[in-house]
Amino acid sequence: MASFRVGESVKMKKGTMDAEYDKWDLSGWQGWIVATPKRGQSDTYQILWDTNTFKNMPLDFIAQANEDQDEWDVYYTVADELETAFAKDTMEAAKKTAKEWRAKYPREED
């Protein structure tokens, strides 16, 4: 099984559907590892989407997550659904875009 580090650029493997609803094809969605699995806990990685992914993210994906009070600017997944990718922008640019998009599409709690 692959192992990824914080700061590594990754993308979702072809054919990966969203785990929550199995409604959106996440193939090629890209971002950075921002948290890795903790020893003795789940094997879940946290991904911050990159700017290009935000710009191409279906609005119904955001709307559904907001309705359910879920996060959409980050995603939690396992190593088997990820592969290393060439970064298309910087993590700092993605963090800025995430902040702008959270302001544009806030959850009720935000």
C-alpha positions in Angstrom: 0.0 0.0 0.0 1.3 3.5 -0.9 2.1 5.9 1.8 1.9 9.7 1.4 3.4 12.6 3.4 2.0 16.0 4.4 2.6 18.4 1.6 2.7 15.8 -1.1 0.6 16.5 -4.3 -1.9 13.8 -5.0 -4.9 13.1 -7.2 -7.8 10.7 -7.0 -7.4 7.6 -9.0 -9.6 7.0 -12.1 -13.0 5.6 -11.2 -13.0 6.9 -7.6 -16.5 7.9 -6.5 -17.2 10.1 -3.5 -17.5 7.9 -0.4 -20.4 9.6 1.2 -23.0 9.6 -1.6 -21.4 7.6 -4.5 -22.8 10.3 -6.7 -19.8 12.3 -7.9 -16.8 10.9 -9.9 -13.7 12.3 -8.2 -11.3 10.9 -10.9 -8.4 13.3 -11.3 -9.5 15.7 -8.5 -6.2 16.9 -7.1 -4.8 18.5 -4.0 -2.3 18.1 -1.2 -2.0 15.8 1.8 -2.6 18.0 4.8 -3.0 15.2 7.4 -1.9 11.6 7.5 -3.2 8.6 9.4 -2.3 8.5 13.0 -0.7 5.3 14.3 -3.3 2.9 15.7 -6.2 5.0 14.3 -8.0 5.1 10.9 -6.0 4.9 7.7 -7.5 8.1 6.4 -5.6 10.9 4.7 -7.0 14.5 4.6 -6.7 16.3 1.2 -6.9 20.0 0.6 -8.2 20.4 -3.0 -6.1 22.6 -5.4 -7.4 25.7 -7.1 -8.2 23.9 -10.4 -10.3 21.3 -8.5 -12.2 24.1 -6.7 -12.9 25.9 -10.0 -14.2 22.6 -11.6 -16.0 21.3 -8.5 -19.8 20.7 -9.2 -21.9 23.2 -7.3 -24.3 20.4 -6.3 -21.3 18.7 -4.5 -20.8 21.9 -2.5 -24.6 22.3 -1.9 -25.0 18.7 -0.7 -22.0 19.0 1.7 -23.3 22.3 3.0 -26.8 20.9 3.5 -25.3 18.0 5.5 -22.9 20.3 7.4 -19.9 18.4 5.8 -16.6 19.7 4.6 -16.2 20.1 0.8 -12.9 22.1 0.7 -11.1 19.1 2.1 -11.7 15.4 1.6 -10.9 12.3 3.6 -9.8 9.2 1.8 -7.5 6.1 1.9 -4.2 5.6 0.2 -5.8 3.0 -2.3 -7.8 5.9 -3.9 -4.7 8.2 -4.3 -1.8 8.5 -6.6 1.1 11.0 -6.7 0.5 14.0 -9.0 2.4 16.9 -10.4 1.3 20.1 -8.6 -0.6 22.5 -10.8 -0.4 25.4 -8.3 0.8 25.9 -4.7 -0.7 24.8 -1.4 -0.7 28.5 -0.4 -2.8 29.4 -3.5 -5.2 26.5 -2.7 -5.6 27.7 0.9 -6.4 31.2 -0.4 -8.9 29.8 -2.9 -10.4 27.6 -0.2 -10.9 30.6 2.1 -12.5 32.6 -0.8 -14.8 29.7 -1.7 -15.9 29.1 1.9 -16.9 32.7 2.1 -18.7 32.4 -1.3 -20.5 29.1 -0.3 -20.7 29.1 3.5 -22.3 26.4 5.6 -24.8 27.6 8.1 -22.3 27.1 10.9 -19.6 29.2 9.2 
